Amino acid sequence: MLDIVMDYGAIALGLLIALVLLVVGWVVSKIIASIFKRILVKGFKVEKILKQHKLDDALGQAKVTVILSKLVFWWVFVLFLGQAAQFIKLGVISDLLVSFIGWMPNLFYAVLTVVGGFIMADLVNEIIEASKIIWSGMIAKALKFTIMLFVLMTAFGQVGIDVSFVTDIFRILVSGLSLGFALAFGIAFGWGLKDETPKILNAIKNEMKKTE
């Protein structure tokens, strides 16, 4: 009977310590995330720079500084969560919690990959559209879509989701787009030279006659 009481007492004490750690971790994470966000906004002026380069909508309505500060919050909180898990003696539940904590860094890396990749895709889109080359708008959108798709597949792979089937589809799409662009460029180039071709051929014939 005494052993049972001591076991329950140890479990209760472990849960209490874990709860205290989680509360402290939540507060500390909030403070660190807030400081980090202020540094990004006020110090490095991230949002202002992104807006100047028309990249502030790369993630839709979400702001980069908000996402990164949330990421910092959860990163710090997971550290406290890992410590709290050591005091919880609930068998399978504790094991699952430890496994989940071990998997969390993969999710963080995936989020960073998406944030950085989507900004890069938007930057490529802006650069190509500003170049004013032929079909710049269509090429820019196609490349942006391709980069975003590649980034998403990379992120899914980081969190352990099998994307081999999607990868095959992606390769087919890229091959199709490349072939389409090549054919379209060839047709456009040929159409643009249709009036010049006879002149070029006549000039070649005249040069050949002169050498005879």
Backbone bond lengths (Angstrom), bond angles and torsions (degrees), N, CA, C in turn:
res aa  C-N    CA-C-N  psi(-1)  N-CA   C-N-CA  omega(-1)  CA-C   N-CA-C  phi
1 M - - - 1.465 - - 1.527 110.99 -
2 L 1.346 114.06 -43.04 1.460 119.51 179.79 1.525 111.04 -64.15
3 D 1.344 115.42 -38.15 1.465 119.55 179.18 1.524 111.07 -63.22
4 I 1.330 116.10 -40.18 1.468 120.38 -179.91 1.522 110.24 -63.76
5 V 1.350 114.91 -44.23 1.471 119.73 179.30 1.523 110.42 -61.96
6 M 1.325 116.45 -41.57 1.469 120.33 -179.95 1.528 111.00 -66.38
7 D 1.338 116.05 -38.13 1.467 119.55 177.97 1.522 110.91 -63.16
8 Y 1.340 116.16 -47.34 1.458 119.77 178.80 1.532 110.84 -64.56
9 G 1.327 115.41 -35.99 1.466 119.37 177.85 1.518 111.43 -64.25
10 A 1.337 116.56 -40.48 1.468 120.95 179.00 1.526 110.89 -65.71
11 I 1.340 115.72 -40.08 1.466 120.06 178.31 1.526 110.42 -64.38
12 A 1.357 115.44 -44.88 1.466 120.01 -179.55 1.524 111.11 -63.11
13 L 1.330 116.68 -42.00 1.464 120.93 178.73 1.528 110.89 -64.01
14 G 1.337 115.38 -41.89 1.465 119.52 177.94 1.512 112.11 -62.19
15 L 1.337 116.16 -42.44 1.463 120.31 178.34 1.526 111.21 -64.38
16 L 1.338 116.58 -38.76 1.466 120.82 179.63 1.527 110.94 -64.65
17 I 1.332 115.66 -45.87 1.471 119.69 178.05 1.527 110.63 -62.46
18 A 1.342 116.41 -41.87 1.464 121.00 179.24 1.526 110.53 -62.33
19 L 1.335 116.63 -41.37 1.463 121.02 179.66 1.525 111.10 -63.57
20 V 1.338 116.24 -42.89 1.470 120.47 178.05 1.525 110.35 -61.76
21 L 1.329 116.10 -43.80 1.467 120.32 178.68 1.525 111.62 -61.52
22 L 1.328 116.71 -39.87 1.462 120.55 -179.75 1.526 111.24 -66.88
23 V 1.335 116.83 -41.19 1.469 120.42 178.80 1.528 110.44 -64.36
24 V 1.330 115.49 -47.50 1.467 119.91 177.97 1.529 110.40 -62.12
25 G 1.328 115.96 -42.76 1.461 120.41 179.16 1.511 112.71 -61.54
26 W 1.335 116.06 -39.66 1.470 120.56 178.96 1.524 110.38 -62.45
27 V 1.327 116.64 -45.44 1.469 120.86 -179.20 1.530 110.87 -65.34
28 V 1.327 116.12 -47.68 1.466 120.55 -179.88 1.525 110.98 -62.05
29 S 1.316 116.90 -41.57 1.469 121.41 179.55 1.519 111.00 -62.64
30 K 1.339 116.53 -41.44 1.462 121.44 178.20 1.528 110.65 -60.71
31 I 1.325 116.18 -45.26 1.466 120.84 -178.22 1.526 110.99 -64.49
32 I 1.336 116.38 -47.67 1.468 120.45 -178.84 1.525 111.03 -64.01
33 A 1.334 117.23 -42.57 1.467 121.07 179.45 1.523 110.90 -63.53
34 S 1.337 116.83 -39.39 1.462 121.17 179.21 1.528 111.05 -64.92
35 I 1.336 116.03 -43.18 1.471 120.26 178.08 1.523 110.54 -64.23
36 F 1.326 116.17 -42.71 1.467 121.21 179.87 1.529 111.02 -61.39
37 K 1.331 116.41 -43.70 1.458 120.64 179.39 1.518 111.21 -63.82
38 R 1.337 116.69 -41.24 1.463 120.65 179.21 1.530 110.77 -62.90
39 I 1.329 116.32 -39.08 1.469 120.16 178.50 1.528 110.54 -63.73
40 L 1.342 116.18 -42.51 1.466 120.06 179.72 1.525 111.62 -64.53
41 V 1.341 116.02 -43.72 1.469 120.77 -175.02 1.520 111.50 -78.03
42 K 1.334 116.80 -50.98 1.465 121.16 -174.90 1.524 112.84 -85.99
43 G 1.327 116.14 -39.41 1.456 119.88 -176.71 1.520 113.29 -80.27
44 F 1.324 115.91 -61.53 1.464 120.23 -177.67 1.525 113.29 -88.08
45 K 1.327 116.68 -10.18 1.479 122.21 178.83 1.530 111.45 51.15
46 V 1.315 115.55 47.97 1.464 121.50 -175.60 1.522 111.79 -60.12
47 E 1.340 116.93 -49.20 1.465 120.24 -177.83 1.525 111.58 -62.59
48 K 1.323 116.71 -38.57 1.466 121.06 179.76 1.522 111.06 -65.42
49 I 1.329 115.89 -43.15 1.467 120.32 179.46 1.526 110.88 -65.06
50 L 1.330 116.41 -43.26 1.465 120.07 178.82 1.523 111.05 -62.54
51 K 1.331 116.57 -38.87 1.463 120.34 179.79 1.520 111.05 -67.79
52 Q 1.332 116.76 -38.31 1.463 120.87 178.95 1.519 111.35 -61.82
53 H 1.312 116.39 -34.04 1.467 121.10 -179.06 1.533 112.05 -97.99
54 K 1.329 116.14 12.62 1.471 122.95 177.87 1.533 112.06 59.10
55 L 1.328 115.25 38.14 1.464 120.68 180.00 1.525 111.99 -113.63
56 D 1.339 116.04 7.36 1.465 119.54 -175.83 1.523 112.81 -71.16
57 D 1.343 116.91 -16.32 1.469 120.00 179.46 1.528 112.01 -105.35
58 A 1.331 116.44 18.23 1.469 120.18 -178.81 1.520 111.85 -62.23
59 L 1.333 116.72 -28.85 1.466 121.44 179.99 1.517 111.34 -110.39
60 G 1.327 116.01 27.54 1.460 119.63 -178.94 1.515 110.76 74.43
61 Q 1.321 116.76 -132.32 1.462 121.66 -179.71 1.529 112.39 -82.04
62 A 1.310 117.34 -13.75 1.469 120.85 -177.93 1.527 110.49 -76.21
63 K 1.324 116.05 140.96 1.457 121.38 177.97 1.528 109.81 -94.53
64 V 1.322 114.77 140.71 1.460 120.37 -177.76 1.525 110.94 -60.55
65 T 1.339 116.73 -42.53 1.468 120.17 -178.15 1.527 111.73 -64.01
66 V 1.326 116.49 -36.04 1.466 120.48 178.77 1.528 110.22 -66.69
67 I 1.337 116.16 -45.44 1.468 120.26 -179.58 1.523 111.02 -63.03
68 L 1.336 116.48 -45.19 1.464 119.96 -178.68 1.523 112.05 -66.36
69 S 1.333 116.74 -38.43 1.471 119.46 178.35 1.530 110.92 -67.57
70 K 1.342 116.71 -37.46 1.470 119.91 175.57 1.531 110.42 -63.95
71 L 1.320 114.76 -38.58 1.463 119.66 179.45 1.529 110.42 -63.43
72 V 1.335 116.48 -42.54 1.466 120.93 177.50 1.523 110.41 -63.23
73 F 1.346 115.88 -41.46 1.464 120.14 178.92 1.528 111.07 -56.59
74 W 1.327 116.00 -51.74 1.462 119.62 -176.80 1.523 111.90 -70.17
75 W 1.324 117.11 -31.02 1.462 120.10 177.87 1.528 110.08 -62.60
76 V 1.339 115.78 -47.87 1.468 120.21 179.42 1.528 110.46 -66.49
77 F 1.339 115.59 -41.92 1.464 119.07 -177.64 1.525 111.53 -64.49
78 V 1.323 116.79 -35.92 1.469 120.63 178.48 1.527 110.82 -63.94
79 L 1.328 117.09 -33.18 1.465 119.93 176.25 1.528 110.73 -61.42
80 F 1.336 115.85 -43.50 1.467 119.81 176.28 1.532 110.76 -68.55
81 L 1.330 115.28 -36.10 1.464 119.51 179.01 1.521 110.73 -62.49
82 G 1.333 115.69 -38.51 1.462 120.00 178.01 1.518 112.09 -63.73
83 Q 1.328 115.72 -39.96 1.466 119.54 177.28 1.521 111.05 -67.45
84 A 1.345 115.92 -40.11 1.469 120.17 -179.83 1.523 111.20 -64.73
85 A 1.340 116.19 -35.28 1.468 120.16 -178.00 1.520 111.92 -63.15
86 Q 1.329 116.90 -26.81 1.465 120.13 -179.31 1.530 112.44 -69.12
87 F 1.333 115.59 -22.55 1.471 119.28 -178.64 1.526 112.67 -94.36
88 I 1.333 116.32 -7.84 1.464 119.61 -179.71 1.526 109.10 -91.54
89 K 1.295 116.98 118.44 1.470 121.95 -178.14 1.528 109.30 -108.99
90 L 1.341 115.13 72.90 1.463 119.19 -176.98 1.525 111.94 -120.88
91 G 1.307 116.73 28.37 1.461 121.10 174.51 1.514 114.25 62.32
92 V 1.327 116.05 -118.60 1.464 122.41 -175.64 1.524 111.40 -59.91
93 I 1.327 117.06 -39.94 1.465 120.85 -179.65 1.527 110.27 -60.93
94 S 1.309 116.75 -42.80 1.468 120.89 178.16 1.526 110.72 -63.30
95 D 1.331 116.60 -41.85 1.469 120.75 179.11 1.527 111.23 -63.05
96 L 1.337 116.29 -42.33 1.464 120.39 178.38 1.519 110.99 -63.80
97 L 1.318 116.24 -39.94 1.462 120.91 179.78 1.522 111.14 -64.48
98 V 1.325 116.18 -42.66 1.466 120.65 178.25 1.530 110.58 -63.83
99 S 1.332 116.97 -41.51 1.470 120.96 178.20 1.524 110.83 -63.15
100 F 1.334 115.96 -41.46 1.464 120.68 179.15 1.524 110.81 -63.10
101 I 1.325 116.56 -42.56 1.464 120.94 179.15 1.528 110.52 -63.33
102 G 1.326 116.29 -38.56 1.456 120.23 177.65 1.519 112.93 -66.52
103 W 1.348 116.16 -27.02 1.468 120.71 -179.61 1.523 112.31 -83.96
104 M 1.330 118.15 -22.39 1.461 122.32 -174.50 1.532 114.71 -55.68
105 P 1.352 120.08 -41.45 1.469 118.92 178.05 1.522 113.41 -55.64
106 N 1.329 117.42 -33.58 1.467 120.29 177.23 1.524 110.82 -61.78
107 L 1.336 115.82 -39.35 1.461 120.30 178.06 1.522 110.79 -66.12
108 F 1.323 116.79 -40.36 1.466 120.54 178.81 1.528 110.68 -62.05
109 Y 1.328 116.36 -45.90 1.466 120.35 179.10 1.529 110.78 -62.45
110 A 1.323 116.35 -37.11 1.463 120.54 179.35 1.525 110.70 -64.82
111 V 1.330 116.69 -42.84 1.470 120.64 178.89 1.526 110.42 -63.80
112 L 1.331 116.91 -43.50 1.464 120.31 177.67 1.526 111.21 -61.46
113 T 1.326 115.95 -39.30 1.464 120.58 178.15 1.516 111.18 -61.91
114 V 1.334 116.77 -43.93 1.464 121.15 179.92 1.524 110.69 -65.27
115 V 1.330 117.35 -45.63 1.468 121.00 -179.24 1.528 110.55 -60.55
116 G 1.334 116.54 -52.83 1.457 120.40 -179.67 1.521 112.72 -64.63
117 G 1.327 116.80 -40.44 1.462 121.20 -178.86 1.513 113.05 -67.12
118 F 1.332 117.35 -41.57 1.459 120.58 179.96 1.528 111.24 -67.82
119 I 1.341 116.77 -36.63 1.466 119.86 176.11 1.525 109.69 -65.04
120 M 1.326 116.73 -42.68 1.461 120.90 177.79 1.527 110.98 -61.96
121 A 1.329 117.21 -41.92 1.466 121.17 178.96 1.521 110.80 -61.90
122 D 1.334 116.48 -41.92 1.462 120.68 179.21 1.524 110.79 -67.58
123 L 1.332 116.87 -36.58 1.466 121.07 178.53 1.523 110.91 -64.94
124 V 1.325 116.54 -45.01 1.469 120.89 177.21 1.523 110.44 -60.18
125 N 1.331 116.34 -41.73 1.460 121.74 178.56 1.525 110.95 -59.50
126 E 1.341 117.01 -45.87 1.464 121.49 -178.94 1.525 111.57 -66.12
127 I 1.339 116.95 -41.34 1.468 120.75 -178.35 1.524 111.11 -64.38
128 I 1.336 116.66 -45.39 1.466 120.07 -177.96 1.523 111.04 -68.45
129 E 1.330 117.52 -41.28 1.463 119.96 178.40 1.524 111.33 -63.46
130 A 1.330 116.87 -35.36 1.467 120.76 -179.64 1.526 112.15 -74.02
131 S 1.336 117.31 -19.50 1.464 120.65 -178.24 1.522 112.74 -71.54
132 K 1.337 117.10 -21.70 1.471 122.78 178.33 1.527 112.87 61.24
133 I 1.318 117.80 25.52 1.455 119.52 175.99 1.531 109.01 -74.50
134 I 1.327 116.12 170.95 1.456 119.76 -178.12 1.532 110.07 -61.44
135 W 1.339 115.56 131.45 1.467 123.01 -179.69 1.536 111.52 57.84
136 S 1.323 115.84 34.04 1.469 119.31 -177.45 1.527 111.98 -59.48
137 G 1.343 116.54 -38.46 1.460 119.66 -179.25 1.517 112.15 -63.55
138 M 1.335 116.35 -46.13 1.463 120.85 -178.71 1.530 111.23 -67.45
139 I 1.337 116.06 -42.67 1.464 120.11 179.42 1.525 110.52 -63.86
140 A 1.335 115.83 -41.93 1.465 120.55 -179.33 1.522 111.34 -61.59
141 K 1.333 115.96 -45.44 1.468 119.71 -179.16 1.528 111.15 -66.17
142 A 1.344 116.20 -39.43 1.466 119.90 -179.77 1.529 111.01 -64.84
143 L 1.337 116.51 -43.66 1.460 119.88 179.44 1.525 111.31 -67.43
144 K 1.328 116.02 -38.66 1.466 119.65 178.46 1.531 110.37 -61.81
145 F 1.323 115.94 -45.31 1.466 120.37 178.45 1.521 110.98 -61.90
146 T 1.337 116.15 -42.48 1.466 120.60 -178.98 1.528 111.27 -63.17
147 I 1.330 116.07 -45.44 1.468 120.30 -179.98 1.519 110.83 -63.98
148 M 1.333 116.83 -43.80 1.463 120.67 -179.61 1.525 111.42 -63.05
149 L 1.331 116.19 -40.25 1.462 119.99 178.73 1.521 110.96 -65.25
150 F 1.333 115.87 -42.59 1.468 120.52 178.09 1.532 110.85 -62.62
151 V 1.333 116.20 -41.31 1.473 121.24 179.36 1.530 110.63 -63.01
152 L 1.324 116.40 -44.49 1.464 120.44 -179.99 1.527 111.30 -63.13
153 M 1.321 117.00 -41.45 1.468 120.05 178.52 1.527 110.98 -63.91
154 T 1.337 115.80 -39.69 1.461 119.97 177.25 1.524 110.84 -63.24
155 A 1.341 115.95 -42.94 1.468 120.72 -179.99 1.525 111.11 -64.68
156 F 1.328 116.72 -42.73 1.466 120.20 177.94 1.530 110.73 -60.96
157 G 1.328 115.90 -40.50 1.458 119.73 178.22 1.519 112.06 -63.29
158 Q 1.334 116.84 -34.77 1.462 120.71 -179.16 1.526 112.45 -67.70
159 V 1.326 116.55 -30.64 1.472 119.08 179.69 1.528 112.02 -92.80
160 G 1.348 115.92 5.74 1.460 119.39 173.65 1.512 115.58 91.85
161 I 1.339 117.15 14.96 1.466 120.47 178.78 1.522 108.97 -91.49
162 D 1.315 116.93 127.76 1.464 122.02 -179.30 1.523 109.84 -71.13
163 V 1.332 115.42 117.55 1.467 119.82 -178.27 1.531 111.05 -119.19
164 S 1.334 116.54 22.77 1.463 119.69 -177.89 1.526 111.57 -61.28
165 F 1.346 116.70 -39.51 1.464 120.37 179.30 1.520 110.54 -65.35
166 V 1.327 116.15 -42.97 1.464 120.32 179.05 1.522 110.28 -66.73
167 T 1.340 116.48 -35.06 1.460 120.55 178.82 1.522 110.91 -61.16
168 D 1.330 116.91 -41.86 1.466 120.52 177.91 1.527 110.77 -62.55
169 I 1.334 116.26 -42.82 1.466 120.15 178.02 1.523 110.09 -62.92
170 F 1.338 115.78 -40.79 1.461 121.10 179.79 1.529 110.71 -60.50
171 R 1.313 116.90 -43.69 1.467 120.45 179.46 1.523 111.16 -63.10
172 I 1.331 115.81 -40.48 1.468 119.58 178.48 1.524 110.42 -63.62
173 L 1.342 116.09 -42.95 1.465 120.59 179.61 1.524 111.39 -62.32
174 V 1.339 115.98 -44.69 1.464 120.12 -179.91 1.524 110.56 -63.52
175 S 1.333 116.55 -42.54 1.468 120.36 178.59 1.522 110.58 -62.79
176 G 1.338 115.90 -42.85 1.460 120.16 178.84 1.512 112.28 -63.82
177 L 1.336 116.32 -43.39 1.464 120.22 178.69 1.525 111.18 -63.69
178 S 1.331 116.58 -41.84 1.467 120.59 -179.98 1.527 110.71 -62.64
179 L 1.341 116.11 -44.95 1.461 120.50 178.59 1.520 110.85 -63.76
180 G 1.333 116.02 -41.68 1.461 120.36 179.56 1.514 111.87 -62.49
181 F 1.330 116.87 -44.23 1.460 120.77 178.88 1.524 111.00 -64.12
182 A 1.342 116.30 -40.30 1.461 120.28 -179.41 1.530 110.90 -64.19
183 L 1.335 116.39 -45.14 1.464 120.30 178.87 1.523 111.45 -64.99
184 A 1.331 115.52 -44.31 1.464 119.40 -179.06 1.522 110.88 -63.35
185 F 1.339 116.37 -41.37 1.459 120.11 179.20 1.523 110.60 -65.59
186 G 1.343 116.01 -41.90 1.458 119.54 179.17 1.519 112.41 -62.50
187 I 1.340 115.97 -43.20 1.467 120.21 179.03 1.524 110.55 -64.40
188 A 1.345 115.30 -45.28 1.464 119.28 -178.81 1.522 110.97 -64.39
189 F 1.332 116.10 -40.62 1.459 120.32 179.98 1.524 110.63 -65.06
190 G 1.338 115.19 -44.04 1.462 119.56 178.57 1.519 112.50 -64.63
191 W 1.336 116.30 -40.53 1.466 120.62 178.99 1.530 110.80 -65.48
192 G 1.328 115.40 -36.36 1.460 119.03 -179.83 1.520 111.99 -69.91
193 L 1.337 117.54 -26.39 1.467 121.06 -178.64 1.522 113.24 -99.67
194 K 1.340 116.87 7.28 1.471 118.35 -174.73 1.528 112.10 -63.10
195 D 1.334 116.54 -32.41 1.464 119.73 179.25 1.522 112.10 -83.03
196 E 1.324 116.21 -24.83 1.458 120.10 -177.50 1.523 112.80 -87.11
197 T 1.322 116.68 -22.95 1.465 120.25 -175.84 1.530 113.20 -58.09
198 P 1.346 119.82 -48.12 1.472 119.22 178.47 1.523 112.36 -58.64
199 K 1.329 116.80 -38.28 1.463 120.17 179.80 1.521 110.87 -64.71
200 I 1.328 115.68 -41.38 1.465 120.12 179.75 1.524 110.74 -64.89
201 L 1.344 116.39 -42.71 1.469 120.48 179.33 1.523 111.21 -64.42
202 N 1.338 117.12 -41.62 1.470 120.65 178.25 1.519 111.01 -63.54
203 A 1.331 116.46 -39.39 1.465 120.02 179.46 1.523 110.55 -64.11
204 I 1.333 116.13 -39.43 1.467 120.14 178.33 1.522 110.64 -65.25
205 K 1.353 116.37 -42.51 1.473 120.47 178.84 1.520 111.12 -61.86
206 N 1.330 116.67 -42.46 1.465 120.57 -179.80 1.523 111.54 -63.52
207 E 1.335 115.96 -40.24 1.463 119.49 178.96 1.525 110.73 -65.59
208 M 1.333 116.11 -37.65 1.465 119.92 179.51 1.526 110.54 -67.21
209 K 1.333 117.19 -37.25 1.466 120.60 179.47 1.517 110.83 -66.77
210 K 1.345 116.04 -35.41 1.460 119.71 -179.32 1.520 111.59 -66.64
211 T 1.317 115.82 -32.41 1.470 119.68 -177.86 1.521 112.44 -79.47
212 E 1.319 116.56 -15.73 1.471 119.43 -178.19 1.531 111.54 -76.56
